[in-house]
Amino acid sequence: MTHNYEDLIKGFELRLRTLISGYKSLQEKNAILVSELERRQNDLMLAHREILELRQNYDHLRMARTLAATDAEKAESKKRIDKMVREIDKCLALLDE
C-alpha cells in the first residue's frame, strides 16, 4: 500500500514539474512577445510620424508650387480646365438626349 502512495506522489511530482516547466516556458515566450509588441508599436509610431511629416512637406511644396506659378502657367491651366468643363457639358448633353 505504501508503494502505491509513493507511485502516486512520484507521478504527482512529475506532473507538477512538467506543469512548472511549461509555465516558465510560457512566461519566457510571453516576455519575448511583449518586447516584440513594444518594438512593433515603436516602429509603427515612427512610421506614422514620418507619414505626417511627408504629408506636411507635400502640402508645403504644393502651396509653394501654386504661389510660384507664372501668370502664363495660370492662364494655360485655366484654359485646360475650361476645355474640360466644355467637354463634360457636351457629354452631359449627349446623355440627356
C-alpha positions as CSV (number, residue, x, y, z in Angstrom):
1,M,0.0,0.0,0.0
2,T,2.9,2.4,0.8
3,H,4.2,1.5,-2.6
4,N,1.0,2.9,-4.3
5,Y,1.2,6.1,-2.4
6,E,4.9,6.5,-3.4
7,D,4.0,6.0,-7.0
8,L,1.1,8.5,-6.8
9,I,3.4,11.0,-5.2
10,K,6.1,10.5,-7.8
11,G,3.5,10.8,-10.6
12,F,2.2,14.0,-9.0
13,E,5.7,15.4,-8.6
14,L,6.5,14.6,-12.2
15,R,3.3,16.3,-13.5
16,L,3.9,19.2,-11.2
17,R,7.5,19.6,-12.6
18,T,6.1,19.4,-16.1
19,L,3.5,22.0,-15.3
20,I,6.0,24.4,-13.7
21,S,8.4,23.9,-16.7
22,G,5.5,24.7,-19.1
23,Y,4.6,27.7,-17.1
24,K,8.2,29.0,-17.1
25,S,8.4,28.4,-20.9
26,L,5.1,30.3,-21.4
27,Q,6.4,33.2,-19.2
28,E,9.5,33.4,-21.4
29,K,7.5,33.4,-24.6
30,N,5.2,36.0,-23.2
31,A,8.1,38.3,-22.3
32,I,9.5,37.9,-25.8
33,L,6.1,38.6,-27.4
34,V,5.6,41.7,-25.1
35,S,9.0,43.1,-26.1
36,E,8.3,42.3,-29.8
37,L,4.9,44.1,-29.5
38,E,6.6,47.2,-27.9
39,R,9.2,47.2,-30.7
40,R,6.5,47.0,-33.4
41,Q,4.4,49.7,-31.7
42,N,7.5,52.0,-31.7
43,D,8.1,51.2,-35.4
44,L,4.5,52.0,-36.2
45,M,4.7,55.3,-34.3
46,L,7.9,56.3,-36.2
47,A,6.3,55.4,-39.5
48,H,3.2,57.4,-38.6
49,R,5.2,60.4,-37.7
50,E,7.2,60.1,-40.9
51,I,3.9,59.9,-42.9
52,L,2.6,63.1,-41.2
53,E,5.9,64.9,-41.9
54,L,5.8,63.8,-45.5
55,R,2.2,64.9,-45.9
56,Q,3.1,68.3,-44.4
57,N,6.1,68.6,-46.7
58,Y,3.9,67.7,-49.7
59,D,1.4,70.3,-48.7
60,H,4.1,72.9,-48.4
61,L,5.6,72.0,-51.8
62,R,2.2,72.1,-53.4
63,M,1.5,75.5,-51.9
64,A,4.9,76.8,-53.0
65,R,4.3,75.5,-56.5
66,T,1.0,77.2,-56.7
67,L,2.5,80.5,-55.5
68,A,5.4,80.2,-57.8
69,A,3.3,79.6,-60.9
70,T,3.7,82.3,-63.5
71,D,0.7,84.1,-65.0
72,A,1.2,82.2,-68.3
73,E,1.0,78.9,-66.4
74,K,-2.1,80.0,-64.6
75,A,-3.7,81.1,-67.8
76,E,-2.8,77.9,-69.5
77,S,-4.2,75.9,-66.6
78,K,-7.4,77.9,-66.8
79,K,-7.8,77.2,-70.5
80,R,-7.3,73.5,-69.9
81,I,-9.9,73.5,-67.1
82,D,-12.4,75.4,-69.3
83,K,-11.9,73.0,-72.1
84,M,-12.5,70.0,-69.8
85,V,-15.7,71.7,-68.5
86,R,-17.0,72.2,-72.0
87,E,-16.3,68.5,-72.9
88,I,-18.1,67.4,-69.7
89,D,-21.0,69.7,-70.6
90,K,-21.1,68.1,-74.1
91,C,-21.1,64.6,-72.6
92,L,-23.9,65.5,-70.2
93,A,-25.9,67.0,-73.1
94,L,-25.5,63.7,-75.0
95,L,-26.6,61.7,-72.0
96,D,-29.8,63.8,-71.6
97,E,-30.8,63.0,-75.2
